[in-house]
Amino acid sequence: MPEIRHIFNEVHFELVRRIAEGGMGIVYEARQRGASRFEKRVAVKLIREEFSEIEEFRNNFIGEALLAADLIHTNIVQIYHLGEISGQYFMVMEFVDGMTLEQFIQNHREREIPVPPDLAAFIISRVCRGLAYAHRKRHKDNQPLNIVHRDVNPKNIMLSVTGGVKLTDFGIAKALNLMHDGEGHIIPGKPEYTSPEQANYECTDGRADLFSLGVVLSEVLLGRNIFLGEDSNATWENIRNMALPHFPTLRKEIGGPLNDLLTKALERERENRYASAIEMLYDLELYLYSEGFGTTNEKLAGYLQNLSSHNLQRVRATSD
């Protein structure tokens, strides 16, 4: 790391600490420095040197940067810059001070307390807003980009200490002329969050992300992934064929509209699922606000602060 720090200092980035690591990339908290004592806290996602030499992976990393740089939305982590140093590509990204949804769920699991249903629905509604924007995004020539994230899971959803909710990591997204999607030959994404069409090696559209989001919502509410099997093949079999539970029998608070919402999001046949993220968002916000004042960013911020005050680890995080 000292050598990496030195290299980045030459381009006005001070790497502070490693905050996330995956098989192909590493994410650091960093300080971006400029003239007149300008300083900005950012995240730097660095491609591993051995993968920088693989053309397909390098092109997908570049494609992710090109795609996400133009996705400017309050519920999507912003990409600021794509650079290259000594043959290694890196992205400069928005730094999110908070925790991943995966860590949020784990905190509740360790304490054996359930996430309040309104907070769960609020978090998912904000992810749904980000997806609605991404799914409808058009190229500068007004041609639809047909973006499908294909990796919606709790690790890729950020919760900031100010109550913001942000979707990140478009690294395996499908988008017009930008990414190598591999559909028909691979199953992208984490097995327990893939849609039935992904598990069947079929082409996807935005409805695949909505199935994944339904899985995430059920996990936030139940504290576990209902499709997780002993291995990937067992998990994909569950996604294809396992009978859905009647959610109120697993947790009584998941009744009425929330049960209906989950059941529709998790329909195996795309034609029976939510047709768009906007449609799913409408039902989520109807659940949240139909009786008047409902959950807000400020309420989520207060809840996260309360978690920290109970000696739960607060993680400063971003995507990988």
N, C-alpha and C positions, 0 to 999 in steps of 0.2 A: 504493500500500500504506500510506503514512503515515496517510491518512484512515481506512482500514479498521482499522488498529491503534487509532486514537483511539476509534472507535465501539465496538470490542470492549472497550477498557479500561473503558468505562462499565458494562459488564455483567460485570466482574471476570475477563476473559480477556485475557491478554497473548499476542499472536501473536508467536512466536519466529522462525519461518522457513517459507517455502513448501517443502513436501516432495513434492507430487504435483500434477499438473495434467492435466485432460482437457478434452474439448470443451465440457462443460456445467458443470464444477465444479472447485474448487480446494481442496486440503487443506493445512492448516498444522499445524505443531507449535505447541502453545500451553501456557501455564501458567494453570491455573484457581486463583484466589486466594479465600480466605475469611477468616473471623475468626481472630484469634490466630495470625497468620502461617501459617495453613493454605495449602498449595500442592500442587497435583496436576498432573502432566504428562499432557496429553491431546492428542488430535487434533481439529481443527475442520474439518469439511467444509462449504464455503460454496458455495451455488448461485450461478452467475453472474447478474449483475443482469438481463441481457437475457432469461434463461430463467425468472427468477422471475415474469415477466409472462405466461408461457405457461401456461394453466390445466392442460393435460394433464401437462406436465413438473412443474409445481409440485405437483400432486396425487400424482404418482408419487414425488417426493422425500419428501413427507409420509408417503405409504404405506410407503416403505422404512423411515422412522424408526419408525413405529408397529409395523411388523412386526418389525424387528430388535431393538427395545427389549425385546421379550418373548422373544427367543431368548437364553437365558442358558445358555451351554455353554462349556466350556474350549477348544473348538476353533472357536469363532465369535467374531469381534471384537464387543465389546459396544458398544451405543449407550446413552449416558447421558442425553442431553437433546436436544430439538428446540426451536429458538428462531427468532425473527424480529427483524431490526433494519433499520429504514428500508426495508422492503419486500423484503429479502433473507432467505431462510430459511437456517438452518445447523443442522448436527448436531454435537454433542459426542460424541466416540468414544474408545474405548480406544486408547491409543498403544502401538504395537508397536515395540520397539527391536530392529531386526534388518534383514532384507531380504525382498524378495518372492521367491517361487520362480522367477520369471522372471529375476531378477538372479542367483540361485543357479545356474541352468542356464547363464546367460551366462558367469559366472565359470569354470565348468568347460569351456565351449566355448573360451574364450580361452586357457586353459591346456592344452587338448587332452588332458584327463583325464576319464575316465568317472565318473559318480556310482556309488558302491558300491550294488549291487542291494538290500541289506538296508536302507540308508538311504532309497532311493527308495520301497521298499514301506512303510517306517515312515511317511514323510511322507504318502503317499497314504492309509494306513490311518487317520491322524488326521483328514484331511479327510473320509474316509468316516464317521467317528464323528460329525462335525459335521453332515453331510448326513442321517445316520440320525435324528438328533435333530430336525432341521428338517422332514424329510419326515413325521415322525409327530406333529408339533406340533398341538395342538388349541386352538381358541378357548376363552375363559373359559366359554362355554355348552356346552363339550365337543364342539362340532362340528369335524370335521377341517378344518384350514386348506388342506390339499392344496398345500403349498408346493413349488414347483420353482424352483431358483435360476436356471437358464437361462444362466448366464455363468461357469461353472466353468472357469477358465484360470489359468496360472501367475502372472499379474499380481494375481489376487485371492486368492492363497494366501500367507500371511505366515509367515516363520520368525523366531522371536525368538532373541536371543542366549542365552536360558536353555533353548533346545530346544523351545519351544512351537510348535505348528503351528495356524494359525487361518485359517478361511475368512472372507472379507469381501465387501462390495459386493453387497447384495441389491437394487440399484437397478432391475434389470429382472426381478426375480423375479415368479412367478405365485403369487398367494395369494387365498384366498376374500375377495371384497369389498374388498380393499385396494389392488390394483394394476390398472392398465389393461394387459392382457396383449397385445392386438393379434394373437393367434394366428389364422392363416388369411389374414393380410394382410401380416405382416412376418416376417423371420427374425431373432429376437433373438440377441444374443451375437456374439462374434468368430467369423468364418466357419470358421477352422481347428479350432475346438473344438465346433462345433454337432453335434447328433445327427442321424441321418438323418431322423427325424420333423420336427425343426426345419427342416432343409433342404428338406423336402417340404411345408412350410406346414401341417403337421398339429398337432393338439393334443398337448400333452406331459404326461407324469407324471414321477415321480421317476426312472424308468429313463433319461430323457434326460440327467440329471445324471451318471448312472453311465457312460454312453458317453463324455461329456466327460472324466470322471475317468480313464477308460481311455486316452484320447488323451494326457492330461497325464502319466500314468505312463509311457507309451511314450516321450514326449519327454524325461522325466527320465533314462530309461535309455539312450536313443539320442543325446540331444543335439540332436534335430531333430524337427519335426512331420511325420509321415509323410503327412498329407493336404494339406499346403500346396501350392497351385497358383500359377499366374502371376497370377490374379486371383480375386475372390470366386466367380465362377461356376465356374471350373475347380476351386477348392477344394471347393465343394459337390458337384460332379460326382464328385470323388474320394471324398468321404464317402459318397455314395450307392452307388457302383459299383466303386471300386478294389479289386482283390483284396488281401486282407490278406497281409503278408509272414509267412513262418515266422520268428519273431523270433530263434531261436537262430542262424540263418544271418547275422543282422545283428550279433549280439553273443552269443557262446557262453554267457555267464553267464545269459542269459534262457532257461533250459531248464526242462523238467518243469513243476512247479506254477505258476511265474511265467508261462511261455508260455501255459499253459492259462487262467490268470486273465485275461491280456490278451485272449486270443481270445474268451473269454466276455463280457468287458466291452464288446468292440467288435463284437458281433453286430449286424447291421443290423436284423434282426427283433426287436422288443421282447420277444416271447414266448420267444426263445432267449437273451436277455441275463439278467444278474442280476435277479431279481425285486424285490430291495430292497437298500438300502445295508447293512443288517444282514447279508445273505447275502454280499455282496462283502467286507465287513469280516471275516467269519468266515474266508474263504479267505486274505485278506491276513495275518491274525494266525496262521493255521495255518502259512503259509509262514515267518513270522517266528519263531514260538515252539514249533513242533512238536518240536524237538530239545532244548528246555530254554530256558536264558537267551538272550534275543535283544536287539534294538535297543531303546533307551530314549530318553527326552527328554534325559537326561544325556549319552548318547553323541552325539546330534545336536548338543547344545550344545558339546561338546568338538570335534566336527568343524568347526563354524562358527568356533570360536575358532582352530582350526588354519588355516583359510582366511585369516582376518584376519592371522595371524602371517606368512603368505607374501605380504604386501603387496597383498592383494586389497582392493578398496574395500569397506568396511563401510558400508552405507546404512541410515540410520535412516528407517524408512518406515511408512506406513499405506496405507489404500485410497483409491481415487478412483473 
